[in-house]
Amino acid sequence: MENIIRFTVNDLTKYTAHRSGEIKFGERIITVPNGISITEFLKSSEAEYVMIGIPEDVGVRANFGRPGTASAWESAIKSIVNLQHNKYAKGSNLIILGKIDVSAIMEEAASIDATSAEGRKQLSELVDKIDKDVAHVVCQIIAAGKIPIIIGGGHNNAYGNIKGTALAKGKPVSAINFDAHTDFRQLEGRHSGNGFSYAFEEGFLKKYFIFGLHENYTSKAVMENIKKHYDRIKFNTYEQISVRKEKSFSEEMAHALGFIEDDPYGIEIDLDALPNIASSAITPSGFSVEKVRQFIHYFGQHKNATYLHLCEGAPDLDNEKNNHLTGKLIAYLVTDFMKAKNDF
């Protein structure tokens, strides 16, 4: 895992705000010491969860989205290290591995015109490079017996998460995606809108459930493609659950779990499914934060829950006075996932 910029004890000290009488996550979180093999350290550690950041927005740019998702990692770190270490969630159960080094790729992407055909091709090639690193890191974490928590970045990284998990498990895996969009668009070069379709086409994704799809933003072509694979791809819509009340949130979670639970599965959370959360495709309508927290708890407690991916958050696109709130939201979701398997 040579392309990792390791998170260090000095980083913890820099971000953690110490307070007398309190123990913060940052005072108990584990980091991998320099000079020690990451893989061997992960295998020997008793911590269950390993957090990795992908501070990029190349896949979003390639999908004509607004850049900004690269900023989520640092915002999330600042909030996570300042959580309270207590009986409900313990910092000592989390290893912060660090972030994938995408600095050179981000620098190259900044000068590419995404509106031209040649520019999109170049951006897609850069996404391919990120895919390889993401798949490798996720594979190594899972092979070491740990549960990855991946902070994006764009939803293009679902492909690397799924591929890395499948390689570690030695078989195709499934995914549950809490999202306003399918991200199952045509195979036209990699971007944030086709991570799942590429994973499906290449045999890494076995079953796929899209939870809370927004009917207004799903094309006829994508719906017809999904229909061809009705035995392996299922979905419900936000309007069915929250507008027309044709289906209930809790019953739909049970239905989705029944569809994917026999295989290792990843939990994919796209923050643009939540109303007024700063993202490349911000929405005024969607499920509440409480609903997504319930969702993560429900799916996170199952033995086949293999990773959590939180993506598309873009603090840089938020109001300057409130740009810390995306990181705070991510911190809630990370600890909800960690708590899901805990016995208090």
Contacts in CASP RR format, 6 or more apart in sequence:
PFRMAT RR
TARGET T0000
AUTHOR 0000-0000-0000
METHOD contacts of the structure
MODEL  1
MENIIRFTVNDLTKYTAHRSGEIKFGERIITVPNGISITEFLKSSEAEYV
MIGIPEDVGVRANFGRPGTASAWESAIKSIVNLQHNKYAKGSNLIILGKI
DVSAIMEEAASIDATSAEGRKQLSELVDKIDKDVAHVVCQIIAAGKIPII
IGGGHNNAYGNIKGTALAKGKPVSAINFDAHTDFRQLEGRHSGNGFSYAF
EEGFLKKYFIFGLHENYTSKAVMENIKKHYDRIKFNTYEQISVRKEKSFS
EEMAHALGFIEDDPYGIEIDLDALPNIASSAITPSGFSVEKVRQFIHYFG
QHKNATYLHLCEGAPDLDNEKNNHLTGKLIAYLVTDFMKAKNDF
1 38 0 8 1.000
1 39 0 8 1.000
1 136 0 8 1.000
1 137 0 8 1.000
1 140 0 8 1.000
3 100 0 8 1.000
3 101 0 8 1.000
3 133 0 8 1.000
3 136 0 8 1.000
3 137 0 8 1.000
4 38 0 8 1.000
4 52 0 8 1.000
4 97 0 8 1.000
4 98 0 8 1.000
4 99 0 8 1.000
4 100 0 8 1.000
4 101 0 8 1.000
4 137 0 8 1.000
5 98 0 8 1.000
5 99 0 8 1.000
5 100 0 8 1.000
5 101 0 8 1.000
6 31 0 8 1.000
6 32 0 8 1.000
6 34 0 8 1.000
6 38 0 8 1.000
6 97 0 8 1.000
6 98 0 8 1.000
7 31 0 8 1.000
7 32 0 8 1.000
7 77 0 8 1.000
7 96 0 8 1.000
7 97 0 8 1.000
7 98 0 8 1.000
7 99 0 8 1.000
8 31 0 8 1.000
8 34 0 8 1.000
9 31 0 8 1.000
11 31 0 8 1.000
11 77 0 8 1.000
12 26 0 8 1.000
12 27 0 8 1.000
12 29 0 8 1.000
12 31 0 8 1.000
12 81 0 8 1.000
12 96 0 8 1.000
15 26 0 8 1.000
15 77 0 8 1.000
15 78 0 8 1.000
15 81 0 8 1.000
15 82 0 8 1.000
16 24 0 8 1.000
16 25 0 8 1.000
16 26 0 8 1.000
16 27 0 8 1.000
16 81 0 8 1.000
16 82 0 8 1.000
17 24 0 8 1.000
17 82 0 8 1.000
18 24 0 8 1.000
18 27 0 8 1.000
22 84 0 8 1.000
23 84 0 8 1.000
23 85 0 8 1.000
23 86 0 8 1.000
24 81 0 8 1.000
24 82 0 8 1.000
24 83 0 8 1.000
24 84 0 8 1.000
24 85 0 8 1.000
25 80 0 8 1.000
25 81 0 8 1.000
25 82 0 8 1.000
25 83 0 8 1.000
25 84 0 8 1.000
25 85 0 8 1.000
25 89 0 8 1.000
25 91 0 8 1.000
25 94 0 8 1.000
26 81 0 8 1.000
26 82 0 8 1.000
26 85 0 8 1.000
26 91 0 8 1.000
27 85 0 8 1.000
28 85 0 8 1.000
28 90 0 8 1.000
28 91 0 8 1.000
28 92 0 8 1.000
29 80 0 8 1.000
29 81 0 8 1.000
29 91 0 8 1.000
29 92 0 8 1.000
29 94 0 8 1.000
29 95 0 8 1.000
29 96 0 8 1.000
30 45 0 8 1.000
30 47 0 8 1.000
30 91 0 8 1.000
30 92 0 8 1.000
30 94 0 8 1.000
30 95 0 8 1.000
30 96 0 8 1.000
31 95 0 8 1.000
31 96 0 8 1.000
32 38 0 8 1.000
32 41 0 8 1.000
32 42 0 8 1.000
32 95 0 8 1.000
32 97 0 8 1.000
33 41 0 8 1.000
38 97 0 8 1.000
38 140 0 8 1.000
39 140 0 8 1.000
39 143 0 8 1.000
39 144 0 8 1.000
42 50 0 8 1.000
42 95 0 8 1.000
42 140 0 8 1.000
42 141 0 8 1.000
42 144 0 8 1.000
42 145 0 8 1.000
42 146 0 8 1.000
43 144 0 8 1.000
43 145 0 8 1.000
45 95 0 8 1.000
45 146 0 8 1.000
47 92 0 8 1.000
47 93 0 8 1.000
47 94 0 8 1.000
47 95 0 8 1.000
47 146 0 8 1.000
48 93 0 8 1.000
48 146 0 8 1.000
48 147 0 8 1.000
48 338 0 8 1.000
48 341 0 8 1.000
49 93 0 8 1.000
49 94 0 8 1.000
49 95 0 8 1.000
49 146 0 8 1.000
49 147 0 8 1.000
49 148 0 8 1.000
49 149 0 8 1.000
49 337 0 8 1.000
49 338 0 8 1.000
50 94 0 8 1.000
50 95 0 8 1.000
50 97 0 8 1.000
50 141 0 8 1.000
50 144 0 8 1.000
50 146 0 8 1.000
50 147 0 8 1.000
50 148 0 8 1.000
50 149 0 8 1.000
51 80 0 8 1.000
51 94 0 8 1.000
51 95 0 8 1.000
51 96 0 8 1.000
51 97 0 8 1.000
51 98 0 8 1.000
51 148 0 8 1.000
51 149 0 8 1.000
51 150 0 8 1.000
51 151 0 8 1.000
51 334 0 8 1.000
52 97 0 8 1.000
52 98 0 8 1.000
52 99 0 8 1.000
52 100 0 8 1.000
52 137 0 8 1.000
52 138 0 8 1.000
52 141 0 8 1.000
52 148 0 8 1.000
52 149 0 8 1.000
52 150 0 8 1.000
52 151 0 8 1.000
53 73 0 8 1.000
53 98 0 8 1.000
53 99 0 8 1.000
53 100 0 8 1.000
53 150 0 8 1.000
53 151 0 8 1.000
53 152 0 8 1.000
53 153 0 8 1.000
54 73 0 8 1.000
54 99 0 8 1.000
54 100 0 8 1.000
54 102 0 8 1.000
54 130 0 8 1.000
54 134 0 8 1.000
54 150 0 8 1.000
54 151 0 8 1.000
54 152 0 8 1.000
54 153 0 8 1.000
54 154 0 8 1.000
54 157 0 8 1.000
55 70 0 8 1.000
55 71 0 8 1.000
55 72 0 8 1.000
55 73 0 8 1.000
55 74 0 8 1.000
55 99 0 8 1.000
55 100 0 8 1.000
55 102 0 8 1.000
55 106 0 8 1.000
55 152 0 8 1.000
55 153 0 8 1.000
56 69 0 8 1.000
56 70 0 8 1.000
56 100 0 8 1.000
56 102 0 8 1.000
56 105 0 8 1.000
56 106 0 8 1.000
56 130 0 8 1.000
56 152 0 8 1.000
56 153 0 8 1.000
56 154 0 8 1.000
57 67 0 8 1.000
57 68 0 8 1.000
57 69 0 8 1.000
57 70 0 8 1.000
57 106 0 8 1.000
57 109 0 8 1.000
57 153 0 8 1.000
57 154 0 8 1.000
57 280 0 8 1.000
57 314 0 8 1.000
58 102 0 8 1.000
58 105 0 8 1.000
58 106 0 8 1.000
58 109 0 8 1.000
58 123 0 8 1.000
58 126 0 8 1.000
58 127 0 8 1.000
58 130 0 8 1.000
58 156 0 8 1.000
59 123 0 8 1.000
59 127 0 8 1.000
59 130 0 8 1.000
59 154 0 8 1.000
59 156 0 8 1.000
59 190 0 8 1.000
59 191 0 8 1.000
59 192 0 8 1.000
60 66 0 8 1.000
60 67 0 8 1.000
60 68 0 8 1.000
60 69 0 8 1.000
60 153 0 8 1.000
60 154 0 8 1.000
60 156 0 8 1.000
60 191 0 8 1.000
60 192 0 8 1.000
60 280 0 8 1.000
60 312 0 8 1.000
61 67 0 8 1.000
61 109 0 8 1.000
61 112 0 8 1.000
61 114 0 8 1.000
61 123 0 8 1.000
62 114 0 8 1.000
62 120 0 8 1.000
62 123 0 8 1.000
62 124 0 8 1.000
62 126 0 8 1.000
62 127 0 8 1.000
62 156 0 8 1.000
62 189 0 8 1.000
62 190 0 8 1.000
62 191 0 8 1.000
62 192 0 8 1.000
63 156 0 8 1.000
63 191 0 8 1.000
63 192 0 8 1.000
63 193 0 8 1.000
64 114 0 8 1.000
64 115 0 8 1.000
65 192 0 8 1.000
65 280 0 8 1.000
65 281 0 8 1.000
66 280 0 8 1.000
66 281 0 8 1.000
66 314 0 8 1.000
66 317 0 8 1.000
67 280 0 8 1.000
67 314 0 8 1.000
68 280 0 8 1.000
68 313 0 8 1.000
68 314 0 8 1.000
68 315 0 8 1.000
68 316 0 8 1.000
68 317 0 8 1.000
69 152 0 8 1.000
69 153 0 8 1.000
69 154 0 8 1.000
69 279 0 8 1.000
69 280 0 8 1.000
69 311 0 8 1.000
69 312 0 8 1.000
69 313 0 8 1.000
69 314 0 8 1.000
70 102 0 8 1.000
70 106 0 8 1.000
70 153 0 8 1.000
70 316 0 8 1.000
71 314 0 8 1.000
71 315 0 8 1.000
71 316 0 8 1.000
72 151 0 8 1.000
72 152 0 8 1.000
72 153 0 8 1.000
72 310 0 8 1.000
72 311 0 8 1.000
72 313 0 8 1.000
72 314 0 8 1.000
72 315 0 8 1.000
72 326 0 8 1.000
72 327 0 8 1.000
72 330 0 8 1.000
73 99 0 8 1.000
73 151 0 8 1.000
73 152 0 8 1.000
73 153 0 8 1.000
75 315 0 8 1.000
75 323 0 8 1.000
75 324 0 8 1.000
75 326 0 8 1.000
75 327 0 8 1.000
75 330 0 8 1.000
76 151 0 8 1.000
76 310 0 8 1.000
76 326 0 8 1.000
76 327 0 8 1.000
76 330 0 8 1.000
76 331 0 8 1.000
76 334 0 8 1.000
77 96 0 8 1.000
78 324 0 8 1.000
78 327 0 8 1.000
79 324 0 8 1.000
79 327 0 8 1.000
79 328 0 8 1.000
79 330 0 8 1.000
79 331 0 8 1.000
80 94 0 8 1.000
80 96 0 8 1.000
80 330 0 8 1.000
80 331 0 8 1.000
80 334 0 8 1.000
83 89 0 8 1.000
83 91 0 8 1.000
83 331 0 8 1.000
83 335 0 8 1.000
85 91 0 8 1.000
85 92 0 8 1.000
87 344 0 8 1.000
88 335 0 8 1.000
88 339 0 8 1.000
88 342 0 8 1.000
88 344 0 8 1.000
89 335 0 8 1.000
89 338 0 8 1.000
89 339 0 8 1.000
89 342 0 8 1.000
93 338 0 8 1.000
94 149 0 8 1.000
94 338 0 8 1.000
95 146 0 8 1.000
97 137 0 8 1.000
97 141 0 8 1.000
100 130 0 8 1.000
100 133 0 8 1.000
100 134 0 8 1.000
100 137 0 8 1.000
102 130 0 8 1.000
102 133 0 8 1.000
105 126 0 8 1.000
105 129 0 8 1.000
105 130 0 8 1.000
108 126 0 8 1.000
109 123 0 8 1.000
109 126 0 8 1.000
112 119 0 8 1.000
112 122 0 8 1.000
112 123 0 8 1.000
113 119 0 8 1.000
114 120 0 8 1.000
114 123 0 8 1.000
120 189 0 8 1.000
120 191 0 8 1.000
121 189 0 8 1.000
123 191 0 8 1.000
124 189 0 8 1.000
124 190 0 8 1.000
124 191 0 8 1.000
127 156 0 8 1.000
127 189 0 8 1.000
127 190 0 8 1.000
127 191 0 8 1.000
128 190 0 8 1.000
130 156 0 8 1.000
130 157 0 8 1.000
131 156 0 8 1.000
131 157 0 8 1.000
131 159 0 8 1.000
131 160 0 8 1.000
131 163 0 8 1.000
131 190 0 8 1.000
134 150 0 8 1.000
134 157 0 8 1.000
134 159 0 8 1.000
134 160 0 8 1.000
134 161 0 8 1.000
134 164 0 8 1.000
135 159 0 8 1.000
135 160 0 8 1.000
135 161 0 8 1.000
135 163 0 8 1.000
135 164 0 8 1.000
135 167 0 8 1.000
136 164 0 8 1.000
137 148 0 8 1.000
138 148 0 8 1.000
138 150 0 8 1.000
138 160 0 8 1.000
138 161 0 8 1.000
138 163 0 8 1.000
138 164 0 8 1.000
138 165 0 8 1.000
138 168 0 8 1.000
138 307 0 8 1.000
139 163 0 8 1.000
139 164 0 8 1.000
139 165 0 8 1.000
139 167 0 8 1.000
139 168 0 8 1.000
140 168 0 8 1.000
141 147 0 8 1.000
141 148 0 8 1.000
142 148 0 8 1.000
142 164 0 8 1.000
142 165 0 8 1.000
142 168 0 8 1.000
142 169 0 8 1.000
142 306 0 8 1.000
142 307 0 8 1.000
143 168 0 8 1.000
147 305 0 8 1.000
147 306 0 8 1.000
147 307 0 8 1.000
147 308 0 8 1.000
148 161 0 8 1.000
148 307 0 8 1.000
148 308 0 8 1.000
149 307 0 8 1.000
149 308 0 8 1.000
149 310 0 8 1.000
149 334 0 8 1.000
149 337 0 8 1.000
150 157 0 8 1.000
150 161 0 8 1.000
150 307 0 8 1.000
150 308 0 8 1.000
150 309 0 8 1.000
150 310 0 8 1.000
150 311 0 8 1.000
151 310 0 8 1.000
151 311 0 8 1.000
151 330 0 8 1.000
152 309 0 8 1.000
152 310 0 8 1.000
152 311 0 8 1.000
152 312 0 8 1.000
152 313 0 8 1.000
153 311 0 8 1.000
153 312 0 8 1.000
153 313 0 8 1.000
154 192 0 8 1.000
154 280 0 8 1.000
154 311 0 8 1.000
154 312 0 8 1.000
155 179 0 8 1.000
155 183 0 8 1.000
155 192 0 8 1.000
155 193 0 8 1.000
155 195 0 8 1.000
155 268 0 8 1.000
155 270 0 8 1.000
155 311 0 8 1.000
155 312 0 8 1.000
156 190 0 8 1.000
156 191 0 8 1.000
156 192 0 8 1.000
156 193 0 8 1.000
156 194 0 8 1.000
156 195 0 8 1.000
157 309 0 8 1.000
157 311 0 8 1.000
158 175 0 8 1.000
158 177 0 8 1.000
158 183 0 8 1.000
158 195 0 8 1.000
158 196 0 8 1.000
158 199 0 8 1.000
158 268 0 8 1.000
158 309 0 8 1.000
158 311 0 8 1.000
159 190 0 8 1.000
159 195 0 8 1.000
159 196 0 8 1.000
159 198 0 8 1.000
159 199 0 8 1.000
160 199 0 8 1.000
161 266 0 8 1.000
161 268 0 8 1.000
161 307 0 8 1.000
161 309 0 8 1.000
162 173 0 8 1.000
162 175 0 8 1.000
162 195 0 8 1.000
162 196 0 8 1.000
162 199 0 8 1.000
162 204 0 8 1.000
162 205 0 8 1.000
162 266 0 8 1.000
163 199 0 8 1.000
163 202 0 8 1.000
163 204 0 8 1.000
164 204 0 8 1.000
165 173 0 8 1.000
165 204 0 8 1.000
165 264 0 8 1.000
165 266 0 8 1.000
165 306 0 8 1.000
165 307 0 8 1.000
166 172 0 8 1.000
166 173 0 8 1.000
166 203 0 8 1.000
166 204 0 8 1.000
166 205 0 8 1.000
167 204 0 8 1.000
169 264 0 8 1.000
169 306 0 8 1.000
171 206 0 8 1.000
171 263 0 8 1.000
172 203 0 8 1.000
172 204 0 8 1.000
172 205 0 8 1.000
172 206 0 8 1.000
172 263 0 8 1.000
173 204 0 8 1.000
173 205 0 8 1.000
173 206 0 8 1.000
173 263 0 8 1.000
173 264 0 8 1.000
173 265 0 8 1.000
173 266 0 8 1.000
173 306 0 8 1.000
174 205 0 8 1.000
174 206 0 8 1.000
174 207 0 8 1.000
174 208 0 8 1.000
174 209 0 8 1.000
174 260 0 8 1.000
174 263 0 8 1.000
174 264 0 8 1.000
174 265 0 8 1.000
174 266 0 8 1.000
175 196 0 8 1.000
175 199 0 8 1.000
175 205 0 8 1.000
175 207 0 8 1.000
175 208 0 8 1.000
175 209 0 8 1.000
175 260 0 8 1.000
175 265 0 8 1.000
175 266 0 8 1.000
175 267 0 8 1.000
175 268 0 8 1.000
176 209 0 8 1.000
176 211 0 8 1.000
176 256 0 8 1.000
176 257 0 8 1.000
176 260 0 8 1.000
176 265 0 8 1.000
176 266 0 8 1.000
176 267 0 8 1.000
176 268 0 8 1.000
176 299 0 8 1.000
177 183 0 8 1.000
177 196 0 8 1.000
177 208 0 8 1.000
177 209 0 8 1.000
177 210 0 8 1.000
177 211 0 8 1.000
177 268 0 8 1.000
177 270 0 8 1.000
178 211 0 8 1.000
178 212 0 8 1.000
178 267 0 8 1.000
178 268 0 8 1.000
178 269 0 8 1.000
178 270 0 8 1.000
178 273 0 8 1.000
178 287 0 8 1.000
178 292 0 8 1.000
178 295 0 8 1.000
179 210 0 8 1.000
179 211 0 8 1.000
179 212 0 8 1.000
179 213 0 8 1.000
179 268 0 8 1.000
179 269 0 8 1.000
179 270 0 8 1.000
179 272 0 8 1.000
179 273 0 8 1.000
180 212 0 8 1.000
180 213 0 8 1.000
180 214 0 8 1.000
180 217 0 8 1.000
180 238 0 8 1.000
180 270 0 8 1.000
180 272 0 8 1.000
180 273 0 8 1.000
180 281 0 8 1.000
180 283 0 8 1.000
180 286 0 8 1.000
181 193 0 8 1.000
181 213 0 8 1.000
181 214 0 8 1.000
181 217 0 8 1.000
181 218 0 8 1.000
181 270 0 8 1.000
181 272 0 8 1.000
181 281 0 8 1.000
182 196 0 8 1.000
182 210 0 8 1.000
182 213 0 8 1.000
182 218 0 8 1.000
182 222 0 8 1.000
182 226 0 8 1.000
182 235 0 8 1.000
183 192 0 8 1.000
183 193 0 8 1.000
183 194 0 8 1.000
183 195 0 8 1.000
183 196 0 8 1.000
183 197 0 8 1.000
183 270 0 8 1.000
184 193 0 8 1.000
184 194 0 8 1.000
184 195 0 8 1.000
184 196 0 8 1.000
184 197 0 8 1.000
184 200 0 8 1.000
184 208 0 8 1.000
184 210 0 8 1.000
184 222 0 8 1.000
184 225 0 8 1.000
184 226 0 8 1.000
184 233 0 8 1.000
185 193 0 8 1.000
185 194 0 8 1.000
185 197 0 8 1.000
185 219 0 8 1.000
185 222 0 8 1.000
186 194 0 8 1.000
186 197 0 8 1.000
186 221 0 8 1.000
186 225 0 8 1.000
187 194 0 8 1.000
187 197 0 8 1.000
187 198 0 8 1.000
187 201 0 8 1.000
188 194 0 8 1.000
190 198 0 8 1.000
192 280 0 8 1.000
192 312 0 8 1.000
196 205 0 8 1.000
196 208 0 8 1.000
197 225 0 8 1.000
199 205 0 8 1.000
200 208 0 8 1.000
200 229 0 8 1.000
200 232 0 8 1.000
200 233 0 8 1.000
206 232 0 8 1.000
206 263 0 8 1.000
207 232 0 8 1.000
207 233 0 8 1.000
207 234 0 8 1.000
207 259 0 8 1.000
207 260 0 8 1.000
207 263 0 8 1.000
207 265 0 8 1.000
208 232 0 8 1.000
208 233 0 8 1.000
208 234 0 8 1.000
209 233 0 8 1.000
209 234 0 8 1.000
209 235 0 8 1.000
209 256 0 8 1.000
209 259 0 8 1.000
209 260 0 8 1.000
210 233 0 8 1.000
210 234 0 8 1.000
210 235 0 8 1.000
210 236 0 8 1.000
211 235 0 8 1.000
211 236 0 8 1.000
211 252 0 8 1.000
211 253 0 8 1.000
211 256 0 8 1.000
211 295 0 8 1.000
212 235 0 8 1.000
212 236 0 8 1.000
212 237 0 8 1.000
212 238 0 8 1.000
212 241 0 8 1.000
212 273 0 8 1.000
212 287 0 8 1.000
213 235 0 8 1.000
213 236 0 8 1.000
213 237 0 8 1.000
213 238 0 8 1.000
214 237 0 8 1.000
214 238 0 8 1.000
214 239 0 8 1.000
214 273 0 8 1.000
214 283 0 8 1.000
214 285 0 8 1.000
214 286 0 8 1.000
215 237 0 8 1.000
215 238 0 8 1.000
215 239 0 8 1.000
226 233 0 8 1.000
226 235 0 8 1.000
234 256 0 8 1.000
234 259 0 8 1.000
236 247 0 8 1.000
236 252 0 8 1.000
236 255 0 8 1.000
236 256 0 8 1.000
238 273 0 8 1.000
238 285 0 8 1.000
238 286 0 8 1.000
238 287 0 8 1.000
240 246 0 8 1.000
240 247 0 8 1.000
241 247 0 8 1.000
241 248 0 8 1.000
241 249 0 8 1.000
241 252 0 8 1.000
242 249 0 8 1.000
242 286 0 8 1.000
242 287 0 8 1.000
249 287 0 8 1.000
249 291 0 8 1.000
249 294 0 8 1.000
253 294 0 8 1.000
253 295 0 8 1.000
253 298 0 8 1.000
253 299 0 8 1.000
257 298 0 8 1.000
257 299 0 8 1.000
257 302 0 8 1.000
260 304 0 8 1.000
261 302 0 8 1.000
261 304 0 8 1.000
262 304 0 8 1.000
263 304 0 8 1.000
264 304 0 8 1.000
264 306 0 8 1.000
265 299 0 8 1.000
265 304 0 8 1.000
265 305 0 8 1.000
265 306 0 8 1.000
266 305 0 8 1.000
266 306 0 8 1.000
266 307 0 8 1.000
266 308 0 8 1.000
266 309 0 8 1.000
267 296 0 8 1.000
267 299 0 8 1.000
267 300 0 8 1.000
267 305 0 8 1.000
267 307 0 8 1.000
267 308 0 8 1.000
267 309 0 8 1.000
267 337 0 8 1.000
268 309 0 8 1.000
268 311 0 8 1.000
269 292 0 8 1.000
269 295 0 8 1.000
269 296 0 8 1.000
269 308 0 8 1.000
269 309 0 8 1.000
269 310 0 8 1.000
269 311 0 8 1.000
269 333 0 8 1.000
270 279 0 8 1.000
270 311 0 8 1.000
270 312 0 8 1.000
271 277 0 8 1.000
271 279 0 8 1.000
271 310 0 8 1.000
271 311 0 8 1.000
271 312 0 8 1.000
271 313 0 8 1.000
271 326 0 8 1.000
271 329 0 8 1.000
271 330 0 8 1.000
272 279 0 8 1.000
272 280 0 8 1.000
272 281 0 8 1.000
272 282 0 8 1.000
272 283 0 8 1.000
272 312 0 8 1.000
272 313 0 8 1.000
273 283 0 8 1.000
273 286 0 8 1.000
273 287 0 8 1.000
273 292 0 8 1.000
274 283 0 8 1.000
274 286 0 8 1.000
274 287 0 8 1.000
274 288 0 8 1.000
274 289 0 8 1.000
274 292 0 8 1.000
274 329 0 8 1.000
275 283 0 8 1.000
275 284 0 8 1.000
275 285 0 8 1.000
275 286 0 8 1.000
275 288 0 8 1.000
276 282 0 8 1.000
276 283 0 8 1.000
276 284 0 8 1.000
277 313 0 8 1.000
277 326 0 8 1.000
277 329 0 8 1.000
278 313 0 8 1.000
278 314 0 8 1.000
278 315 0 8 1.000
278 316 0 8 1.000
278 317 0 8 1.000
278 318 0 8 1.000
278 323 0 8 1.000
278 325 0 8 1.000
278 326 0 8 1.000
279 312 0 8 1.000
279 313 0 8 1.000
279 314 0 8 1.000
279 317 0 8 1.000
280 312 0 8 1.000
280 313 0 8 1.000
280 314 0 8 1.000
280 317 0 8 1.000
281 312 0 8 1.000
282 317 0 8 1.000
287 295 0 8 1.000
289 329 0 8 1.000
289 332 0 8 1.000
292 333 0 8 1.000
293 332 0 8 1.000
293 333 0 8 1.000
293 336 0 8 1.000
296 308 0 8 1.000
296 333 0 8 1.000
296 336 0 8 1.000
296 337 0 8 1.000
296 340 0 8 1.000
297 336 0 8 1.000
297 337 0 8 1.000
297 339 0 8 1.000
297 340 0 8 1.000
298 340 0 8 1.000
299 305 0 8 1.000
299 340 0 8 1.000
300 308 0 8 1.000
300 337 0 8 1.000
300 340 0 8 1.000
300 341 0 8 1.000
301 340 0 8 1.000
301 341 0 8 1.000
305 340 0 8 1.000
305 341 0 8 1.000
308 333 0 8 1.000
308 334 0 8 1.000
308 337 0 8 1.000
310 330 0 8 1.000
310 333 0 8 1.000
310 334 0 8 1.000
313 326 0 8 1.000
313 330 0 8 1.000
314 326 0 8 1.000
315 323 0 8 1.000
315 324 0 8 1.000
315 325 0 8 1.000
315 326 0 8 1.000
315 327 0 8 1.000
316 323 0 8 1.000
318 325 0 8 1.000
318 326 0 8 1.000
END
